[in-house]
């Protein structure tokens, strides 16, 4: 049994406020009239908060996560239906309402406790702690590659198994037969000896009166019939036909449109603007000074935008109004210097005596890396439709945190949360950006000034220049090797630590480690960006380990293998990517291969990139081979799509992604100067999966941290030039190519 880590134990203590919460039976969930009213229609039987059964024998899985292209509605329904032995052709999904009953306690528990298991006598107490916490935090998040590995494993599977148990018990009671003589298949309970059978729907009313088992028996992988197969996704047909509804597609009777222009410098406010609507501004209904932004409401979006663009708006000057990118990075560097000199660096991890070991090393390897701010660049711009009326608020939006949106609206309007309704839509890309509530709050502030619904749409420029960004960072790394080229010390100092907390850990068996960080002030807002800190540390760790390998005069693959001997999963993933990439085979001139590996969100991913550096210094990525151990894959096609998506997203960031600050404001404004990977730029991607039998890991994020170092290591292989500053496009590779040719 895996024991509590110190982090897990302290985390639970903090969440519980020092008090144990006893007797909250939450697996698979309490039934209540409130929940039934939220999710059930007439004639439907609610078995638990995660599923209901209709008179036509349809099973509906209640999914507490948003769909943003990752296929979560399908995968979670498969997990529930498999444990239930439901007929997949009669399974549907329904997105759970934004309600505290659907707060993601399993997600919070998973992030804090990891895969720890607990004695049965304390299991419900632990679950109660996390349930209480998420309800108080209004925590209903889609993110962290957590839907399958936490909600799926700890809620949907258990709910399905519990419902099957209740249905079988109802059949046994009705037919007066032993429970063990019953079978379940295709939404039918059968008693072979007496040749009696009944559908789930026929048994549901009686089954709903059976006590919900808190520890139902789950299937072994050998018994799965749906999990591990690629069932048709629920969301694809409507997306193909154009019937799918995103936030941008919402139409509410009487609705008007609004757009905004925020202060270009973060933290600044509006100094002056004319808010009186003139007769020449046709179709314009209202001009509002929101303090940090100006909004225009009009009959149509284009009328609102052109009017806003023509308005003479003056913004206040702040202490950051003259700040430029070089000054920001210089501040970060000096902050690290000061913290180091004064002994104020925070310690992330310490083992042994790194300082002494570095002094005694036969070979010293040092490198400094810089990473830029990054925007999210979702394909669907930020938007929200709001209607404030009769003491109530209705919101239509695509959110990764609809319960958080609901709570924010209630607080902003000073009304009870029960007076707020959130109609969550499909998301046209999230990547962490749509876990924020800033756009929704703006929509509410605008809508409360009028008596009709208002759809707020941010322009692409507004979205790019007022995002919440992945942090820019500076990293200083040192490693000491002995005479044989074996690492004996590892030291790392970096700027900013967010989460997950283990992101800066290294997977390699190196003694004498010291990992520290500094947290200087920054006026640029930070936000969750796909894979969060793993995207930063994946590049830093895997770039530097490659430098250490070459300093030790060892092959980068062999070197990584030698330092992960105690981790059989890492060894298997490395071996697979070695085989599938044909590592070591000859390449054309000016081509190179690079390798990188990382573990994040429960999955281990290794990637080999094959690149060509052309005569004019341009980088062409021809092929990426991805080997991954995600434990067990629920939906293989969906999983492969997410690996490809994460690689493409990380590729854009590595090649050209950069947000820069000039006079306190963001320079980039649209895809012309913040480009994403286009179809003709995308490499061939091959994904190879190891089903290791471990619990399911994440899919949406783990491939992103690995692609940048795989690319830059490949560029080094092709040119001999180390890329220590991203994006790659900032580095001049022409001289090296002329030299090699």
Secondary structure, DSSP 8 states (H G I E B T S, - for coil): -----HHHHHHHHHHTTT--------SS----HHHHHHH--TT-EEEETTEEE-TTS-EEEEE-S--SSS-HHHHHHHHHHHHHT--GGGEEEEE--SSGGG--HHHHHHHHHTT----HHHHHHHHHHHHHHHHHHT-----TT-IIIIIIIIIIHHHHHHHHHHHHHHHHHHHT--GGGEEEETTEEEETTTTEEEEHHHHHHHHTTS---SS-----GGG-SSTTS----TTHHHHHHT---BGGG---TT-EEEEEEE-SBTT--EEE---S--TTSTTEEEEEE-SSEEEEEESSHHHHHHHHHHS--EE---TTTT--HHHHHHHHHHHHHHHHHTT--EEEEEES-HHHHHHH-SEEEEEEEEE-BB----SS--EEEEEEETTEEEEEE--S-HHHHHHHHHHHHT--GGGEEEEE-B-S--TTGGG--HHHHHHHHHHTTSSS-EEEE--HHHHHHT--BB--EEEEEEEEE-TTS-EEEEEEEEE---SSGGGG---S--SSEEEEEE----SS-B---TTTHHHHHHHHHHHHHHHHHHHTT--HHHHHHHT-TT-HHHHHHHHHHHHHHTTT----TTEEEEEEEEEETTEEEEEEEEEEE-TTS-EEEEEEEEEEE-SS-SSHHHHHHHHHHHHHHHHHHHHT--B-EETTEE---STTTS----GGG--EEEEEEE--SS-----SSTTHHHHHHHHHHHHHHHHS----BSSGGGS--HHHHHHH-
